[in-house]
Amino acid sequence: MSDSAKVGEIVALLQERADRGDSIVETVKAVGDVVGVDVR
């Protein structure tokens, strides 16, 4: 996946989670999954 595709996916993910009212911790973990970073 290209960097720009990752950025687009992360932005969409952030918007979706903000709409649902997810906690910042859950959001960071989800973004970590997309980028391939293990966030504890």
N, C-alpha and C positions, 0 to 999 in steps of 0.2 A: 504494500500500500504506500502510495506517495505521501510525502509530508502534508501537502495541501489537502489530500483526502482525509488524512488523520485529523487535521485541524477542523475541517468541515464536520466530521463525525463528532468530535469533542464539543464543538459549539452546539450542534443539534442535541447532544446528550445533556449538556448543561441547561439548555432551554427547557427540555422535557422534564428534567428533574426539578428545576425551579418551579415549573407549573404544578408539579405534584407536591411540592413543598418538602422534598427530601432533605435530610440533614447534609451539611457540608462534608462530613466524614464519609458518608455513603457516596456522595458525588465525586470526591477525590479518588476513592477506591475504583469507581466506575471509569473515571478518566484514566487512571493507572492501567486498568485492564486494556483499554483501547490503545494506549501508547506502548504497552508491553512492559510497564514498570511495575514491580511488585511493591505496592504501598501497604504498609502495616498500620 
